[in-house]
Amino acid sequence: MFIASTEFVVAAEKQAKSLGFNPHSVFIQHPIQDRTDEEVQALADAALEEILAQITAGD
């Protein structure tokens, strides 16, 4: 599983195709680097349910 910002959706799809491997992934709102700690925490909190669902998926 990996987590990245929405800026990298297309790159992740191309990389997965070239490697023949499509890992679980969660994309959060871009950009990240100029956000406050509180904003980053809010992004993490918002993504947590999806992250846990993918980690615990049986496939």
PDB file of N, CA, C and O in Angstrom:
ATOM      1  N   MET A   1       0.841  -1.160   0.000  1.00  0.00           N
ATOM      2  CA  MET A   1       0.000   0.000   0.000  1.00  0.00           C
ATOM      3  C   MET A   1       0.887   1.223   0.000  1.00  0.00           C
ATOM      4  O   MET A   1       1.959   1.245   0.604  1.00  0.00           O
ATOM      5  N   PHE A   2       0.409   2.243  -0.695  1.00  0.00           N
ATOM      6  CA  PHE A   2       1.109   3.512  -0.616  1.00  0.00           C
ATOM      7  C   PHE A   2       0.109   4.655  -0.597  1.00  0.00           C
ATOM      8  O   PHE A   2      -1.035   4.525  -1.032  1.00  0.00           O
ATOM      9  N   ILE A   3       0.578   5.766  -0.083  1.00  0.00           N
ATOM     10  CA  ILE A   3      -0.240   6.976   0.032  1.00  0.00           C
ATOM     11  C   ILE A   3       0.529   8.092  -0.651  1.00  0.00           C
ATOM     12  O   ILE A   3       1.717   8.294  -0.398  1.00  0.00           O
ATOM     13  N   ALA A   4      -0.160   8.810  -1.517  1.00  0.00           N
ATOM     14  CA  ALA A   4       0.460   9.924  -2.231  1.00  0.00           C
ATOM     15  C   ALA A   4      -0.596  10.992  -2.462  1.00  0.00           C
ATOM     16  O   ALA A   4      -1.782  10.780  -2.210  1.00  0.00           O
ATOM     17  N   SER A   5      -0.152  12.130  -2.940  1.00  0.00           N
ATOM     18  CA  SER A   5      -1.120  13.184  -3.243  1.00  0.00           C
ATOM     19  C   SER A   5      -1.678  12.977  -4.652  1.00  0.00           C
ATOM     20  O   SER A   5      -1.104  12.254  -5.467  1.00  0.00           O
ATOM     21  N   THR A   6      -2.792  13.619  -4.910  1.00  0.00           N
ATOM     22  CA  THR A   6      -3.497  13.464  -6.176  1.00  0.00           C
ATOM     23  C   THR A   6      -2.651  13.867  -7.382  1.00  0.00           C
ATOM     24  O   THR A   6      -2.963  13.481  -8.508  1.00  0.00           O
ATOM     25  N   GLU A   7      -1.618  14.615  -7.168  1.00  0.00           N
ATOM     26  CA  GLU A   7      -0.714  15.009  -8.250  1.00  0.00           C
ATOM     27  C   GLU A   7      -0.064  13.789  -8.910  1.00  0.00           C
ATOM     28  O   GLU A   7       0.386  13.869 -10.053  1.00  0.00           O
ATOM     29  N   PHE A   8      -0.015  12.668  -8.199  1.00  0.00           N
ATOM     30  CA  PHE A   8       0.726  11.497  -8.660  1.00  0.00           C
ATOM     31  C   PHE A   8      -0.150  10.333  -9.119  1.00  0.00           C
ATOM     32  O   PHE A   8       0.348   9.219  -9.279  1.00  0.00           O
ATOM     33  N   VAL A   9      -1.432  10.568  -9.332  1.00  0.00           N
ATOM     34  CA  VAL A   9      -2.335   9.493  -9.756  1.00  0.00           C
ATOM     35  C   VAL A   9      -1.877   8.884 -11.081  1.00  0.00           C
ATOM     36  O   VAL A   9      -1.702   7.669 -11.175  1.00  0.00           O
ATOM     37  N   VAL A  10      -1.687   9.704 -12.086  1.00  0.00           N
ATOM     38  CA  VAL A  10      -1.303   9.194 -13.403  1.00  0.00           C
ATOM     39  C   VAL A  10       0.058   8.499 -13.348  1.00  0.00           C
ATOM     40  O   VAL A  10       0.230   7.430 -13.935  1.00  0.00           O
ATOM     41  N   ALA A  11       1.009   9.085 -12.661  1.00  0.00           N
ATOM     42  CA  ALA A  11       2.332   8.471 -12.538  1.00  0.00           C
ATOM     43  C   ALA A  11       2.234   7.113 -11.842  1.00  0.00           C
ATOM     44  O   ALA A  11       2.907   6.163 -12.243  1.00  0.00           O
ATOM     45  N   ALA A  12       1.410   7.015 -10.814  1.00  0.00           N
ATOM     46  CA  ALA A  12       1.246   5.753 -10.095  1.00  0.00           C
ATOM     47  C   ALA A  12       0.624   4.690 -10.991  1.00  0.00           C
ATOM     48  O   ALA A  12       1.038   3.532 -10.957  1.00  0.00           O
ATOM     49  N   GLU A  13      -0.364   5.074 -11.790  1.00  0.00           N
ATOM     50  CA  GLU A  13      -0.992   4.133 -12.710  1.00  0.00           C
ATOM     51  C   GLU A  13       0.018   3.616 -13.733  1.00  0.00           C
ATOM     52  O   GLU A  13       0.057   2.419 -14.016  1.00  0.00           O
ATOM     53  N   LYS A  14       0.831   4.509 -14.285  1.00  0.00           N
ATOM     54  CA  LYS A  14       1.835   4.104 -15.268  1.00  0.00           C
ATOM     55  C   LYS A  14       2.893   3.203 -14.640  1.00  0.00           C
ATOM     56  O   LYS A  14       3.310   2.218 -15.250  1.00  0.00           O
ATOM     57  N   GLN A  15       3.324   3.528 -13.442  1.00  0.00           N
ATOM     58  CA  GLN A  15       4.325   2.713 -12.749  1.00  0.00           C
ATOM     59  C   GLN A  15       3.766   1.333 -12.449  1.00  0.00           C
ATOM     60  O   GLN A  15       4.450   0.329 -12.648  1.00  0.00           O
ATOM     61  N   ALA A  16       2.531   1.274 -11.973  1.00  0.00           N
ATOM     62  CA  ALA A  16       1.906  -0.017 -11.677  1.00  0.00           C
ATOM     63  C   ALA A  16       1.819  -0.874 -12.938  1.00  0.00           C
ATOM     64  O   ALA A  16       2.113  -2.069 -12.906  1.00  0.00           O
ATOM     65  N   LYS A  17       1.414  -0.259 -14.043  1.00  0.00           N
ATOM     66  CA  LYS A  17       1.312  -0.997 -15.302  1.00  0.00           C
ATOM     67  C   LYS A  17       2.681  -1.508 -15.749  1.00  0.00           C
ATOM     68  O   LYS A  17       2.808  -2.659 -16.166  1.00  0.00           O
ATOM     69  N   SER A  18       3.699  -0.660 -15.663  1.00  0.00           N
ATOM     70  CA  SER A  18       5.027  -1.075 -16.122  1.00  0.00           C
ATOM     71  C   SER A  18       5.614  -2.178 -15.249  1.00  0.00           C
ATOM     72  O   SER A  18       6.381  -3.010 -15.731  1.00  0.00           O
ATOM     73  N   LEU A  19       5.260  -2.187 -13.971  1.00  0.00           N
ATOM     74  CA  LEU A  19       5.766  -3.211 -13.061  1.00  0.00           C
ATOM     75  C   LEU A  19       4.895  -4.466 -13.031  1.00  0.00           C
ATOM     76  O   LEU A  19       5.315  -5.509 -12.530  1.00  0.00           O
ATOM     77  N   GLY A  20       3.681  -4.357 -13.571  1.00  0.00           N
ATOM     78  CA  GLY A  20       2.754  -5.487 -13.511  1.00  0.00           C
ATOM     79  C   GLY A  20       2.246  -5.730 -12.105  1.00  0.00           C
ATOM     80  O   GLY A  20       1.932  -6.860 -11.731  1.00  0.00           O
ATOM     81  N   PHE A  21       2.170  -4.677 -11.344  1.00  0.00           N
ATOM     82  CA  PHE A  21       1.753  -4.771  -9.940  1.00  0.00           C
ATOM     83  C   PHE A  21       0.923  -3.546  -9.603  1.00  0.00           C
ATOM     84  O   PHE A  21       1.363  -2.415  -9.811  1.00  0.00           O
ATOM     85  N   ASN A  22      -0.265  -3.766  -9.090  1.00  0.00           N
ATOM     86  CA  ASN A  22      -1.160  -2.665  -8.770  1.00  0.00           C
ATOM     87  C   ASN A  22      -1.473  -2.670  -7.269  1.00  0.00           C
ATOM     88  O   ASN A  22      -2.472  -3.252  -6.846  1.00  0.00           O
ATOM     89  N   PRO A  23      -0.640  -2.036  -6.481  1.00  0.00           N
ATOM     90  CA  PRO A  23      -0.849  -2.058  -5.026  1.00  0.00           C
ATOM     91  C   PRO A  23      -2.058  -1.222  -4.616  1.00  0.00           C
ATOM     92  O   PRO A  23      -2.517  -0.352  -5.356  1.00  0.00           O
ATOM     93  N   HIS A  24      -2.553  -1.508  -3.434  1.00  0.00           N
ATOM     94  CA  HIS A  24      -3.580  -0.644  -2.868  1.00  0.00           C
ATOM     95  C   HIS A  24      -2.975   0.744  -2.717  1.00  0.00           C
ATOM     96  O   HIS A  24      -1.802   0.881  -2.370  1.00  0.00           O
ATOM     97  N   SER A  25      -3.766   1.759  -2.974  1.00  0.00           N
ATOM     98  CA  SER A  25      -3.246   3.111  -2.863  1.00  0.00           C
ATOM     99  C   SER A  25      -4.353   4.072  -2.437  1.00  0.00           C
ATOM    100  O   SER A  25      -5.533   3.869  -2.724  1.00  0.00           O
ATOM    101  N   VAL A  26      -3.936   5.103  -1.757  1.00  0.00           N
ATOM    102  CA  VAL A  26      -4.842   6.175  -1.327  1.00  0.00           C
ATOM    103  C   VAL A  26      -4.185   7.482  -1.732  1.00  0.00           C
ATOM    104  O   VAL A  26      -3.008   7.720  -1.462  1.00  0.00           O
ATOM    105  N   PHE A  27      -4.972   8.318  -2.382  1.00  0.00           N
ATOM    106  CA  PHE A  27      -4.468   9.618  -2.816  1.00  0.00           C
ATOM    107  C   PHE A  27      -5.170  10.708  -2.024  1.00  0.00           C
ATOM    108  O   PHE A  27      -6.397  10.746  -1.928  1.00  0.00           O
ATOM    109  N   ILE A  28      -4.365  11.586  -1.465  1.00  0.00           N
ATOM    110  CA  ILE A  28      -4.913  12.697  -0.701  1.00  0.00           C
ATOM    111  C   ILE A  28      -4.698  13.995  -1.465  1.00  0.00           C
ATOM    112  O   ILE A  28      -3.904  14.067  -2.403  1.00  0.00           O
ATOM    113  N   GLN A  29      -5.415  14.998  -1.042  1.00  0.00           N
ATOM    114  CA  GLN A  29      -5.409  16.290  -1.727  1.00  0.00           C
ATOM    115  C   GLN A  29      -4.008  16.891  -1.840  1.00  0.00           C
ATOM    116  O   GLN A  29      -3.234  16.891  -0.882  1.00  0.00           O
ATOM    117  N   HIS A  30      -3.709  17.393  -3.010  1.00  0.00           N
ATOM    118  CA  HIS A  30      -2.427  18.043  -3.289  1.00  0.00           C
ATOM    119  C   HIS A  30      -2.606  19.552  -3.163  1.00  0.00           C
ATOM    120  O   HIS A  30      -3.705  20.031  -3.439  1.00  0.00           O
ATOM    121  N   PRO A  31      -1.638  20.307  -2.780  1.00  0.00           N
ATOM    122  CA  PRO A  31      -0.277  19.960  -2.371  1.00  0.00           C
ATOM    123  C   PRO A  31      -0.198  19.627  -0.884  1.00  0.00           C
ATOM    124  O   PRO A  31      -1.154  19.812  -0.132  1.00  0.00           O
ATOM    125  N   ILE A  32       0.951  19.140  -0.492  1.00  0.00           N
ATOM    126  CA  ILE A  32       1.177  18.759   0.903  1.00  0.00           C
ATOM    127  C   ILE A  32       2.224  19.649   1.560  1.00  0.00           C
ATOM    128  O   ILE A  32       2.057  20.070   2.704  1.00  0.00           O
ATOM    129  N   GLN A  33       3.293  19.933   0.843  1.00  0.00           N
ATOM    130  CA  GLN A  33       4.472  20.552   1.461  1.00  0.00           C
ATOM    131  C   GLN A  33       4.230  21.914   2.084  1.00  0.00           C
ATOM    132  O   GLN A  33       4.946  22.297   3.009  1.00  0.00           O
ATOM    133  N   ASP A  34       3.239  22.658   1.601  1.00  0.00           N
ATOM    134  CA  ASP A  34       3.040  23.994   2.160  1.00  0.00           C
ATOM    135  C   ASP A  34       1.917  24.046   3.196  1.00  0.00           C
ATOM    136  O   ASP A  34       1.461  25.128   3.565  1.00  0.00           O
ATOM    137  N   ARG A  35       1.479  22.897   3.656  1.00  0.00           N
ATOM    138  CA  ARG A  35       0.389  22.838   4.640  1.00  0.00           C
ATOM    139  C   ARG A  35       0.938  22.904   6.066  1.00  0.00           C
ATOM    140  O   ARG A  35       2.073  22.515   6.343  1.00  0.00           O
ATOM    141  N   THR A  36       0.101  23.404   6.939  1.00  0.00           N
ATOM    142  CA  THR A  36       0.465  23.419   8.355  1.00  0.00           C
ATOM    143  C   THR A  36       0.357  21.999   8.915  1.00  0.00           C
ATOM    144  O   THR A  36      -0.236  21.118   8.294  1.00  0.00           O
ATOM    145  N   ASP A  37       0.929  21.797  10.077  1.00  0.00           N
ATOM    146  CA  ASP A  37       0.815  20.492  10.733  1.00  0.00           C
ATOM    147  C   ASP A  37      -0.651  20.118  10.938  1.00  0.00           C
ATOM    148  O   ASP A  37      -1.030  18.960  10.758  1.00  0.00           O
ATOM    149  N   GLU A  38      -1.455  21.077  11.305  1.00  0.00           N
ATOM    150  CA  GLU A  38      -2.875  20.829  11.540  1.00  0.00           C
ATOM    151  C   GLU A  38      -3.585  20.418  10.255  1.00  0.00           C
ATOM    152  O   GLU A  38      -4.447  19.540  10.280  1.00  0.00           O
ATOM    153  N   GLU A  39      -3.237  21.036   9.145  1.00  0.00           N
ATOM    154  CA  GLU A  39      -3.850  20.685   7.861  1.00  0.00           C
ATOM    155  C   GLU A  39      -3.445  19.279   7.421  1.00  0.00           C
ATOM    156  O   GLU A  39      -4.267  18.525   6.901  1.00  0.00           O
ATOM    157  N   VAL A  40      -2.197  18.935   7.628  1.00  0.00           N
ATOM    158  CA  VAL A  40      -1.737  17.591   7.284  1.00  0.00           C
ATOM    159  C   VAL A  40      -2.444  16.557   8.164  1.00  0.00           C
ATOM    160  O   VAL A  40      -2.839  15.496   7.681  1.00  0.00           O
ATOM    161  N   GLN A  41      -2.601  16.859   9.425  1.00  0.00           N
ATOM    162  CA  GLN A  41      -3.318  15.949  10.330  1.00  0.00           C
ATOM    163  C   GLN A  41      -4.760  15.761   9.871  1.00  0.00           C
ATOM    164  O   GLN A  41      -5.284  14.648   9.925  1.00  0.00           O
ATOM    165  N   ALA A  42      -5.404  16.828   9.422  1.00  0.00           N
ATOM    166  CA  ALA A  42      -6.781  16.740   8.923  1.00  0.00           C
ATOM    167  C   ALA A  42      -6.853  15.861   7.681  1.00  0.00           C
ATOM    168  O   ALA A  42      -7.791  15.078   7.532  1.00  0.00           O
ATOM    169  N   LEU A  43      -5.871  15.981   6.786  1.00  0.00           N
ATOM    170  CA  LEU A  43      -5.831  15.120   5.602  1.00  0.00           C
ATOM    171  C   LEU A  43      -5.677  13.653   6.009  1.00  0.00           C
ATOM    172  O   LEU A  43      -6.346  12.774   5.464  1.00  0.00           O
ATOM    173  N   ALA A  44      -4.797  13.404   6.961  1.00  0.00           N
ATOM    174  CA  ALA A  44      -4.587  12.035   7.445  1.00  0.00           C
ATOM    175  C   ALA A  44      -5.857  11.490   8.092  1.00  0.00           C
ATOM    176  O   ALA A  44      -6.250  10.352   7.839  1.00  0.00           O
ATOM    177  N   ASP A  45      -6.485  12.293   8.914  1.00  0.00           N
ATOM    178  CA  ASP A  45      -7.727  11.855   9.558  1.00  0.00           C
ATOM    179  C   ASP A  45      -8.798  11.523   8.523  1.00  0.00           C
ATOM    180  O   ASP A  45      -9.525  10.541   8.673  1.00  0.00           O
ATOM    181  N   ALA A  46      -8.897  12.333   7.483  1.00  0.00           N
ATOM    182  CA  ALA A  46      -9.909  12.123   6.449  1.00  0.00           C
ATOM    183  C   ALA A  46      -9.638  10.852   5.646  1.00  0.00           C
ATOM    184  O   ALA A  46     -10.576  10.218   5.163  1.00  0.00           O
ATOM    185  N   ALA A  47      -8.376  10.476   5.498  1.00  0.00           N
ATOM    186  CA  ALA A  47      -8.015   9.301   4.701  1.00  0.00           C
ATOM    187  C   ALA A  47      -7.959   8.016   5.517  1.00  0.00           C
ATOM    188  O   ALA A  47      -7.899   6.929   4.942  1.00  0.00           O
ATOM    189  N   LEU A  48      -7.978   8.116   6.828  1.00  0.00           N
ATOM    190  CA  LEU A  48      -7.751   6.953   7.686  1.00  0.00           C
ATOM    191  C   LEU A  48      -8.707   5.803   7.414  1.00  0.00           C
ATOM    192  O   LEU A  48      -8.267   4.657   7.328  1.00  0.00           O
ATOM    193  N   GLU A  49      -9.975   6.066   7.277  1.00  0.00           N
ATOM    194  CA  GLU A  49     -10.945   4.988   7.071  1.00  0.00           C
ATOM    195  C   GLU A  49     -10.649   4.219   5.778  1.00  0.00           C
ATOM    196  O   GLU A  49     -10.696   2.989   5.760  1.00  0.00           O
ATOM    197  N   GLU A  50     -10.349   4.937   4.715  1.00  0.00           N
ATOM    198  CA  GLU A  50     -10.025   4.279   3.445  1.00  0.00           C
ATOM    199  C   GLU A  50      -8.729   3.485   3.556  1.00  0.00           C
ATOM    200  O   GLU A  50      -8.631   2.378   3.026  1.00  0.00           O
ATOM    201  N   ILE A  51      -7.744   4.038   4.236  1.00  0.00           N
ATOM    202  CA  ILE A  51      -6.472   3.334   4.423  1.00  0.00           C
ATOM    203  C   ILE A  51      -6.683   2.034   5.182  1.00  0.00           C
ATOM    204  O   ILE A  51      -6.195   0.983   4.768  1.00  0.00           O
ATOM    205  N   LEU A  52      -7.407   2.103   6.285  1.00  0.00           N
ATOM    206  CA  LEU A  52      -7.668   0.893   7.076  1.00  0.00           C
ATOM    207  C   LEU A  52      -8.462  -0.144   6.287  1.00  0.00           C
ATOM    208  O   LEU A  52      -8.197  -1.342   6.382  1.00  0.00           O
ATOM    209  N   ALA A  53      -9.424   0.318   5.517  1.00  0.00           N
ATOM    210  CA  ALA A  53     -10.234  -0.609   4.712  1.00  0.00           C
ATOM    211  C   ALA A  53      -9.362  -1.359   3.708  1.00  0.00           C
ATOM    212  O   ALA A  53      -9.538  -2.559   3.502  1.00  0.00           O
ATOM    213  N   GLN A  54      -8.437  -0.661   3.096  1.00  0.00           N
ATOM    214  CA  GLN A  54      -7.577  -1.305   2.111  1.00  0.00           C
ATOM    215  C   GLN A  54      -6.562  -2.239   2.767  1.00  0.00           C
ATOM    216  O   GLN A  54      -6.249  -3.302   2.232  1.00  0.00           O
ATOM    217  N   ILE A  55      -6.054  -1.836   3.921  1.00  0.00           N
ATOM    218  CA  ILE A  55      -5.091  -2.686   4.629  1.00  0.00           C
ATOM    219  C   ILE A  55      -5.746  -4.003   5.072  1.00  0.00           C
ATOM    220  O   ILE A  55      -5.118  -5.061   5.029  1.00  0.00           O
ATOM    221  N   THR A  56      -6.988  -3.926   5.488  1.00  0.00           N
ATOM    222  CA  THR A  56      -7.667  -5.105   6.013  1.00  0.00           C
ATOM    223  C   THR A  56      -8.462  -5.870   4.959  1.00  0.00           C
ATOM    224  O   THR A  56      -9.080  -6.885   5.280  1.00  0.00           O
ATOM    225  N   ALA A  57      -8.461  -5.405   3.708  1.00  0.00           N
ATOM    226  CA  ALA A  57      -9.158  -6.106   2.637  1.00  0.00           C
ATOM    227  C   ALA A  57      -8.519  -7.483   2.439  1.00  0.00           C
ATOM    228  O   ALA A  57      -7.303  -7.632   2.561  1.00  0.00           O
ATOM    229  N   GLY A  58      -9.313  -8.446   2.146  1.00  0.00           N
ATOM    230  CA  GLY A  58      -8.819  -9.808   2.031  1.00  0.00           C
ATOM    231  C   GLY A  58      -8.213 -10.171   0.691  1.00  0.00           C
ATOM    232  O   GLY A  58      -7.967 -11.352   0.445  1.00  0.00           O
ATOM    233  N   ASP A  59      -7.964  -9.227  -0.173  1.00  0.00           N
ATOM    234  CA  ASP A  59      -7.436  -9.599  -1.491  1.00  0.00           C
ATOM    235  C   ASP A  59      -6.011  -9.321  -1.628  1.00  0.00           C
ATOM    236  O   ASP A  59      -5.430  -9.581  -2.681  1.00  0.00           O
TER     237      ASP A  59
END
